Amino acid sequence: MVVGLNPRRPFDEDYLQFILVTSRLLSTCLTSILLHEEDIGRRERTIANAEAMKYQLKEQLTLSQQEAERNVSKFKRFAERADVGIFLIGLDGVYSYRNKAWFDILGTVEEDISLNEAWDLLIAEDCREMGQNKFKELLETKQHQ
């Protein structure tokens, strides 16, 4: 900033105060503008980092899903060839998978048979209570039984 003075008026205390007040006002405005620009730059970098992280997480999720699908496919191929009954059941007691041998062992049963109904067909009568207790313990502790 260039300040020109009137040569016919002496440089006195009033001029000095005007220049000081003007320089403080300009300094405050420029500082505010610089801080605002830094804040905008910081936000843009944060947004760019978040987008990059989102992309990486999406890629990791895609890879994990593909790996899970491959593992499920391998498991199903193994289970269908097995001579033993294999089933997967959720914590809610609903079957998510049963192989052909499972149906062969139980005989002709309904597709939507519940776990409680299947216990009677799967486990000998004298072992049913122990099997049900072990399954309840499995649900509660989520530990190997």
ZINOR-V939073 format. One record per residue. N is the residue number from 1. RES is the residue in one letter. SS is DSSP state (h for helix, s for strand, l for the rest). PSI is psi in radians with two decimals (* if undefined). Layout:
N;RES;SS;PSI + N;RES;SS;PSI
This chain:
1;M;l;2.38 + 2;V;l;2.29 + 3;V;l;2.18 + 4;G;l;2.44 + 5;L;l;2.63 + 6;N;l;2.09 + 7;P;l;-0.28 + 8;R;l;-0.11 + 9;R;l;2.34 + 10;P;l;2.61 + 11;F;l;1.86 + 12;D;l;-2.95 + 13;E;h;-0.64 + 14;D;h;-0.77 + 15;Y;h;-0.78 + 16;L;h;-0.79 + 17;Q;h;-0.71 + 18;F;h;-0.79 + 19;I;h;-0.73 + 20;L;h;-0.78 + 21;V;h;-0.75 + 22;T;h;-0.76 + 23;S;h;-0.64 + 24;R;h;-0.76 + 25;L;h;-0.79 + 26;L;h;-0.69 + 27;S;h;-0.76 + 28;T;h;-0.77 + 29;C;h;-0.78 + 30;L;h;-0.69 + 31;T;h;-0.74 + 32;S;h;-0.74 + 33;I;h;-0.77 + 34;L;h;-0.75 + 35;L;h;-0.68 + 36;H;h;-0.76 + 37;E;h;-0.69 + 38;E;h;-0.71 + 39;D;h;-0.74 + 40;I;h;-0.77 + 41;G;h;-0.71 + 42;R;h;-0.75 + 43;R;h;-0.75 + 44;E;h;-0.70 + 45;R;h;-0.70 + 46;T;h;-0.75 + 47;I;h;-0.74 + 48;A;h;-0.73 + 49;N;h;-0.71 + 50;A;h;-0.70 + 51;E;h;-0.73 + 52;A;h;-0.73 + 53;M;h;-0.70 + 54;K;h;-0.75 + 55;Y;h;-0.78 + 56;Q;h;-0.77 + 57;L;h;-0.66 + 58;K;h;-0.73 + 59;E;h;-0.77 + 60;Q;h;-0.71 + 61;L;h;-0.75 + 62;T;h;-0.79 + 63;L;h;-0.71 + 64;S;h;-0.72 + 65;Q;h;-0.74 + 66;Q;h;-0.73 + 67;E;h;-0.73 + 68;A;h;-0.71 + 69;E;h;-0.70 + 70;R;h;-0.74 + 71;N;h;-0.70 + 72;V;h;-0.73 + 73;S;h;-0.77 + 74;K;h;-0.77 + 75;F;h;-0.77 + 76;K;h;-0.70 + 77;R;h;-0.75 + 78;F;h;-0.84 + 79;A;h;-0.65 + 80;E;h;-0.45 + 81;R;h;-0.24 + 82;A;l;2.62 + 83;D;l;0.01 + 84;V;l;2.67 + 85;G;l;2.18 + 86;I;l;2.32 + 87;F;s;2.67 + 88;L;s;2.38 + 89;I;s;2.45 + 90;G;l;2.98 + 91;L;l;-0.31 + 92;D;l;-0.02 + 93;G;l;0.22 + 94;V;l;2.31 + 95;Y;s;2.39 + 96;S;s;-0.33 + 97;Y;s;2.46 + 98;R;s;2.31 + 99;N;l;3.04 + 100;K;h;-0.68 + 101;A;h;-0.58 + 102;W;h;-0.82 + 103;F;h;-0.65 + 104;D;h;-0.71 + 105;I;h;-0.75 + 106;L;h;-0.24 + 107;G;l;-2.80 + 108;T;l;1.89 + 109;V;l;2.84 + 110;E;l;2.63 + 111;E;l;-0.59 + 112;D;l;0.54 + 113;I;l;2.43 + 114;S;l;2.91 + 115;L;h;-0.74 + 116;N;h;-0.66 + 117;E;h;-0.61 + 118;A;h;-0.50 + 119;W;h;-0.76 + 120;D;h;-0.55 + 121;L;h;-0.52 + 122;L;h;-0.65 + 123;I;l;2.42 + 124;A;l;2.62 + 125;E;h;-0.68 + 126;D;h;-0.19 + 127;C;h;-0.06 + 128;R;h;-0.82 + 129;E;h;-0.76 + 130;M;h;-0.74 + 131;G;h;-0.75 + 132;Q;h;-0.68 + 133;N;h;-0.73 + 134;K;h;-0.68 + 135;F;h;-0.72 + 136;K;h;-0.72 + 137;E;h;-0.68 + 138;L;h;-0.77 + 139;L;h;-0.67 + 140;E;h;-0.82 + 141;T;h;-0.36 + 142;K;l;0.58 + 143;Q;l;2.73 + 144;H;l;2.38 + 145;Q;l;*
